Amino acid sequence: MNDVIHETVLTTVDRHGRPHVAPMGVRYPAPGQVLLMPFKPSRTLENLLETRHAALNIVTDTRVFAGCVTGRRTWAVVPMSELPGVRLACALRHLELHLGEVADDPQRPVLRLGVRADLTHAPFDGLNRAQAAVIEAAVLVSRLHLLPRAKVDAEMAYLRIAIDKTASAAEHEAWGWLEEAIARHRAAPSTQSQAA
């Protein structure tokens, strides 16, 4: 199996058609297959078990990643072409997925999905170091409750180099959201009592 994890954004809908957008690391174990391991509890997991379909979105607009971990989950969506549900309007490419197998687990069930459609919407112009920095910082923000302050500060300082050198306006905006989230977390009363 291919153990490389690819950072993507999943869009799912509940049984009422309400969309949910979430960053998700995925694996491609074989052509036409996608493997997910969402944590419990998870709206993405609930929606997938309920409707059995999702869109895997390939995006370079890292505001989606930063937005989702900082409470900004409303993004423009459009209908999928083959399956019910929606994909991100900003996706460069999207895969329409149908849930096949589920191996339950108390913490992280393993979901195997089949690709029903694979559509490209815009060209990929190449990698930007600031985009990678935003994604790494978004992962840090999603784990603030687990990581020591010194580790977060050191990693954010290093990632800031790529932001300063290569970021577009979009990455600067995403970075600002992440810095605000860290400041809010540290100002929260529960964080203050833990630090004492």
Summary of the structure (lengths in Angstrom):
residues: 196
radius of gyration: 17.4
end to end distance: 45.5
largest distance: 54.4
contacts: 598
relative contact order: 0.15
helix: 38%
strand: 28%
